Amino acid sequence: MTQHAPTVGIIGLGFGRAHIPAFQVNGCRVVALCQRDQPSAKAVADRYGVEHVFGRWEDMLETAKPEIVVIATPPHLHRAIAVRAFGAGAHVLCEKPIAMTRTDAEAMVDAARRTGRVAMTCFNWRFTAAMQELHARVTEGSLGRVFHLALRWLGSRWADEQAPATWRMDRAQAGHGAMGDMGVHLVDMVRWTFGEFTRVAAHARIAYPFRSAPGVTRPPDTEDYCTVVGELTSGAQVTLTASRAAHGVNEHTLEAFGTRGAVSYRVSRERARWWEGELRAGAGAALTPVTPRTPPPTVAADGDPLDVTGRTLIAPLVGHLLEGIRTGTTPSPSLADGMRAQAVLDATLEAAARGAWVEVAR
């Protein structure tokens, strides 16, 4: 008997395009794509063999009726799409940040619960081989009691003051700037492995105040770089740095230090097979390279960065989603994980505005 291939509709084809190969390598049928620029969407559909293209997400949900919906639009649309998709009986994979505020995120989580649908957040950076090994080692107690962590995510996409602005510079559409783009992944890495944030302080700035989003006749109002100091329920101290205006670099790192040892993790997009990540660990004066016990994906790829990301980092997450649908369980990273990360983003935004410590809502 032939196993049923779940049908998928993807809304938003910026980073959303990476989801197409991720679902296809898992045996799903991507049946519909949605983007306002329909000629561009048609070109993507032809490339990946997708049958239907829509300009409005409402039409896609009503006509194509996909069993799984991927939400990869600007965040201000996430809540409305998710609630409608759940109501139509679809499971949802939502890009981060999952909403504009924790209140919106809670409404999305509640809608998934009420309709009995499986919902996940696309925290795909959990799935490098090196990060999987780091998580396993810390969970097993190799660091002992953790004292402090330092994480950073630096990118150069908007380092040049002449680089064209996008909707990401408009808080009404994006909710957050560098913290929503990159910093939320750092927040998730901390939460997943080391525990919840209790409070944060933050400092954020805009690199080029004249660079406003298309169609917005005012200065940009989302941060280009931000530094966060946080405390965890364990008592550990955390520092996060996120910047989309850092010339000459495209990487993220995590370092953690405890009573028994330390770990140092790095992903550099300039490195060959970057999707594997790099990990060093040990105790005493020097850390040594670690070979992850779980090998990286065999579905390696070269060339198009979004194809590579989809096949190597999103595909394992999709596997968890499909298993959750089959078993009726809630896989991780769940939509609730996205909601809890959103609470940290909300606190960071308030802390930067007030110049004071802010408690993270539980």
C-alpha atoms as one frame of an Amber mdcrd trajectory, in Angstrom:
protein
   0.000   0.000   0.000   1.409   3.382  -0.993   1.956   5.715   1.954   0.089
   9.009   1.750   2.314  11.979   0.885   1.200  15.011   2.947   0.406  18.121
   0.935   2.125  21.421   1.729   1.428  25.074   0.962   4.126  27.701   1.517
   3.274  31.361   2.113   6.176  33.753   1.493   9.048  32.891  -0.833  11.987
  34.861   0.544  13.489  32.473   3.057  10.345  30.415   2.544  11.845  28.976
  -0.645  14.234  26.922   1.521  11.227  24.992   2.822  10.380  23.548  -0.597
  13.342  21.116  -0.841  13.075  20.429   2.908   9.575  19.007   2.490  10.276
  17.353  -0.852  13.200  15.300   0.497  10.832  14.111   3.245   8.422  12.723
   0.667   5.813  15.507   0.911   4.016  17.074  -2.042   4.425  20.845  -2.137
   1.225  21.712  -3.983   0.961  25.490  -3.615   3.110  28.593  -3.269   1.885
  32.047  -2.281   3.506  35.416  -2.849   2.202  38.807  -3.946   4.692  38.882
  -6.832   3.045  36.095  -8.814   5.445  36.042 -11.810   8.305  35.502  -9.380
   6.312  32.846  -7.544   5.558  31.105 -10.855   9.264  30.968 -11.664   9.940
  29.320  -8.279   7.038  26.916  -8.795   8.370  25.871 -12.195  11.841  25.298
 -10.749  10.577  22.934  -8.054   7.655  21.355  -9.885   4.902  22.976  -7.805
   1.514  23.072  -9.498  -0.352  26.039  -8.003   0.591  29.675  -7.385  -1.480
  32.217  -5.448  -1.198  35.945  -4.794  -3.341  35.870  -1.641  -2.843  33.462
   1.230  -6.588  33.358   1.891  -7.127  31.987  -1.620  -4.392  29.407  -1.167
  -5.915  28.051   2.044  -9.421  27.925   0.561  -8.557  26.486  -2.844  -5.471
  24.292  -2.394  -6.419  23.104   1.111  -2.900  21.958   2.066  -2.536  19.632
   5.034   0.565  21.522   6.197   1.050  25.291   5.931   4.432  27.009   6.110
   4.279  30.660   7.211   7.321  32.602   5.979   5.855  36.088   5.609   6.750
  39.239   7.547   5.770  38.650  11.209   2.819  41.062  11.244   0.874  38.502
   9.158   1.740  35.398  11.170  -1.092  35.424  13.675  -3.886  35.892  11.132
  -2.513  33.220   8.797  -1.865  30.701  11.578  -5.302  31.067  13.158  -6.988
  30.692   9.744  -4.807  27.700   8.831  -5.536  25.913  12.103  -9.235  26.596
  11.596  -9.012  25.013   8.153  -7.529  21.876   9.684  -3.904  22.417   8.671
  -0.778  21.790  10.677   1.624  24.751  10.747   5.362  25.364  10.561   5.985
  29.042  11.299   9.146  31.029  10.684  10.631  33.010  13.523   9.885  35.299
  15.197   6.475  33.696  15.272   4.573  36.908  16.033   4.766  40.599  16.786
   4.268  40.177  20.534   3.953  37.462  23.159   0.200  38.125  23.258  -0.092
  37.327  19.545   2.094  34.263  19.994  -0.103  33.020  22.845  -3.168  33.375
  20.610  -1.472  31.223  17.968  -0.501  28.547  20.484  -4.049  28.542  21.858
  -5.514  28.162  18.356  -3.290  25.132  17.703  -4.368  23.581  21.004  -8.083
  24.188  20.410  -7.997  22.662  16.932  -5.716  19.765  17.839  -3.166  20.663
  15.173   0.599  20.155  15.303   2.553  23.415  15.229   6.281  24.086  15.167
   8.662  27.046  15.051  11.410  26.953  12.435  14.396  27.077  14.767  16.417
  25.209  12.166  19.809  26.061  13.683  19.257  23.406  16.349  20.021  20.860
  13.635  23.676  21.300  12.785  25.582  18.186  13.828  27.779  20.280  16.136
  24.794  21.898  17.898  23.118  18.511  18.358  26.328  17.262  19.999  26.613
  20.371  22.182  23.043  19.913  23.398  23.635  16.245  24.160  26.849  16.912
  26.093  25.357  19.674  28.225  22.235  17.595  28.903  24.473  14.720  30.031
  26.184  17.055  32.503  29.599  17.466  30.876  29.766  21.162  31.870  28.465
  20.702  35.399  26.859  23.834  36.799  27.037  26.518  34.104  28.364  29.918
  35.162  28.135  32.008  32.016  27.449  31.920  28.293  28.423  34.211  25.438
  26.670  34.102  22.070  26.858  36.253  18.982  25.342  36.327  15.501  27.033
  38.681  13.080  26.118  39.312   9.459  27.026  41.849   6.801  23.815  42.009
   4.761  23.150  45.627   5.756  26.676  46.678   6.731  27.027  48.820   3.595
  25.050  52.030   4.016  24.008  51.787   0.335  22.456  48.336   0.757  18.741
  48.558  -0.104  16.315  48.514   2.800  13.465  46.017   3.125  10.371  45.525
   5.282  12.773  44.387   8.018  13.531  48.066   8.759   9.863  48.729   9.624
   8.776  47.705  13.119   5.114  47.683  12.058   5.898  44.747   9.748   8.915
  43.122  11.394   8.336  43.644  15.112  12.096  43.484  15.706  15.292  44.102
  13.772  18.519  42.173  14.301  17.049  40.450  17.353  14.147  39.102  15.311
  16.363  38.243  12.330  19.201  36.533  14.165  19.076  37.089  17.910  15.954
  34.983  18.353  17.951  31.938  17.215  20.480  32.692  19.959  17.646  32.949
  22.467  16.380  29.544  21.337  19.827  27.952  21.598  20.060  29.155  25.186
  16.530  28.122  26.147  16.787  24.688  24.510  20.006  23.675  26.230  20.500
  25.877  29.294  17.045  26.925  30.529  14.718  29.900  30.713  15.584  33.590
  30.911  14.380  35.431  34.004  15.386  39.016  33.143  17.314  40.998  30.537
  18.970  44.358  29.941  19.674  45.567  26.410  21.293  48.224  24.268  20.221
  48.618  20.627  21.015  51.019  17.812  20.219  51.764  14.154  23.278  51.890
  11.887  21.949  54.197   9.145  18.916  56.253  10.242  18.185  57.491   6.711
  17.583  53.964   5.333  13.826  53.482   5.658  11.786  50.522   4.462  10.187
  50.649   0.984   6.990  52.679   1.049   7.642  53.991   4.558   8.343  57.725
   4.594  10.115  57.933   7.939  13.420  56.778   9.425  13.832  53.050  10.151
  12.760  51.967  13.613  14.169  48.449  13.975  17.600  47.857  15.473  20.560
  46.916  13.277  22.642  45.765  16.232  21.859  44.871  19.812  23.641  43.598
  22.912  21.668  41.771  25.601  22.710  40.769  29.097  20.503  38.138  30.664
  20.066  35.875  33.660  18.706  32.334  33.583  16.647  30.523  36.199  19.784
  28.502  36.978  21.630  31.704  37.893  23.860  31.554  34.817  24.740  34.852
  33.136  24.275  35.297  29.385  25.506  37.871  26.878  24.021  38.002  23.368
  25.208  40.145  20.463  23.273  40.349  17.211  24.246  42.551  14.276  23.219
  42.728  10.639  25.678  45.571  10.030  29.018  43.810  10.639  31.380  44.076
   7.653  33.311  40.983   6.609  31.598  38.325   8.695  28.691  35.876   8.458
  28.768  33.573  11.471  27.312  32.688  14.830  28.983  31.339  17.954  28.178
  30.004  21.413  30.570  29.573  24.321  29.555  28.122  27.685  31.597  27.633
  30.856  30.786  25.544  33.921  32.209  23.728  36.914  33.403  20.726  34.895
  34.414  22.223  31.571  33.536  24.377  28.604  32.233  24.177  25.033  32.821
  26.448  22.060  30.525  26.247  19.016  30.818  28.072  15.706  29.154  28.211
  12.315  30.892  30.246   9.628  29.051  30.539   6.333  32.395  31.003   4.594
  33.541  27.514   5.596  33.065  24.443   3.397  30.213  22.240   4.647  29.206
  25.069   6.966  25.944  23.340   7.862  27.868  20.838  10.021  29.139  23.496
  12.446  32.299  23.247  14.540  32.560  22.210  18.190  35.404  22.252  20.701
  35.139  21.051  24.278  37.193  20.138  27.317  38.484  21.301  30.677  41.605
  23.029  31.896  43.661  25.316  29.682  42.662  24.120  26.200  39.608  22.939
  24.310  39.936  20.260  21.637  37.892  19.557  18.490  34.896  17.244  18.918
  33.495  14.876  16.310  29.708  14.735  16.733  28.374  11.254  17.495  25.515
  11.856  15.047  26.835  12.396  11.529  25.670  15.351   9.426  22.999  14.807
   6.754  23.970  12.640   3.816  21.790  14.865   1.637  24.575  17.388   1.299
  24.279  20.150  -1.248  26.351  22.802  -2.904  25.371  25.930  -4.742  22.147
  27.718  -3.912  22.315  28.667  -0.183  18.564  28.285   0.332  18.583  24.796
  -1.185  21.496  23.864   1.052  19.758  25.232   4.133  16.538  23.433   3.278
  18.115  20.056   2.646  20.508  20.071   5.591  18.911  22.107   8.401  15.167
  22.419   7.770  14.652  18.852   6.515  15.418  17.284   9.934  12.927  19.667
  11.557  10.315  18.670   8.959  10.986  15.056   9.889  10.034  15.853  13.491
   6.900  17.651  12.273   5.776  14.631  10.230   6.441  12.286  13.146   4.377
  14.543  15.399   1.506  14.463  12.909   1.691  10.652  12.681   1.809  10.107
  16.443  -0.330  13.008  17.648   2.529  14.375  19.751   4.008  17.873  19.993
   7.515  17.930  18.492  10.276  20.337  19.437  10.905  23.154  18.586   7.208
  23.696  19.186   5.130  26.790  18.594   5.242  27.238  22.373   9.046  27.411
  22.092   8.549  30.267  19.648   6.157  31.921  22.099   8.675  31.712  24.956
  11.413  33.117  22.735   8.975  35.901  21.828   8.641  36.752  25.513  12.412
  37.290  25.639  12.238  39.502  22.529   9.457  41.575  24.112  11.499  42.029
  27.275  14.583  42.967  25.240  12.660  45.631  23.333  11.319  47.118  26.560
  14.725  46.946  28.268  16.420  48.792  25.399  13.738  51.501  25.458  13.850
  51.960  29.247  17.540  51.434  29.824  16.718  49.109  32.701  16.446  45.448
  33.643  13.123  43.899  32.578  11.623  40.666  33.841  10.772  38.075  31.165
   7.097  37.121  31.277   6.478  33.487  32.169
